[in-house]
Amino acid sequence: MSKKKKKTPASEPPPPIIRNQPPSSLKRAVKWISVTVLICALLSGLMTLAPVLAIEVGAPGDPSNPFSYPFTVSNKMIVPLFGVTIVCKEEGKFTGGEPFDNNTGGREETLSMMAPQRKTTAPCHRGFDIKAPLESGTITIAVSYSPFLWPFKMSTIRQFKADMNADKKTVWLPQ
């Protein structure tokens, strides 16, 4: 069996030759926008899994005063954090059984932006009066923030508990 080529009549034009045409500018724009959105989504997703904030207790200004310890909030990321709100709540008991709960207004600090690798002091112990030696205490620091290019608020909460060391000085230990 031989294969015969089908001949086209002379009156019919030959079929058009299909050439590779460059993609339209709209297709190129959609492609680059999609790639950019994908990269931004991946980067912001990685930022949510990375450790962002560190809340630490510093050295006391006055070792005999348990409320002279500064608590610092540090941005450990390479990108800024936006809408940072730091709230501090103190509660416990002085020797002699007098309880305290320092959850009044003014214990909140709001920063519009926290630059990368920056620290700020939490608003704890501002205007706090020492009535007697501290028997027990807990400090709770809550921070809410939005990482760069991330549309949702995230939060971190850390608690510190008062403990007496061998020198009868109060130290704040993370729980």
Stockholm file with secondary structure:
# STOCKHOLM 1.0

chainA/1-175         MSKKKKKTPASEPPPPIIRNQPPSSLKRAVKWISVTVLICALLSGLMTLAPVLAIEVGAPGDPSNPFSYPFTVSNKMIVPLFGVTIVCKEEGKFTGGEPFDNNTGGREETLSMMAPQRKTTAPCHRGFDIKAPLESGTITIAVSYSPFLWPFKMSTIRQFKADMNADKKTVWLPQ
#=GR chainA/1-175 SS CCCCCCCCCTTSCCCCCCCCCCCCHHHHHHHHHHHHHHHHHHHHHHHHHSCCEEEEECCCSSTTCGGGCCEEEEECSSSCEEEEEEEEEEEEEETTSCEEEECCTTCEEEEEEECTTCEEECCCSTTCCCCSCEEEEEEEEEEEEEETTCCSCEEEEEEEEEEECTTSCEEEEEC
#=GC SS_cons         CCCCCCCCCTTSCCCCCCCCCCCCHHHHHHHHHHHHHHHHHHHHHHHHHSCCEEEEECCCSSTTCGGGCCEEEEECSSSCEEEEEEEEEEEEEETTSCEEEECCTTCEEEEEEECTTCEEECCCSTTCCCCSCEEEEEEEEEEEEEETTCCSCEEEEEEEEEEECTTSCEEEEEC
//
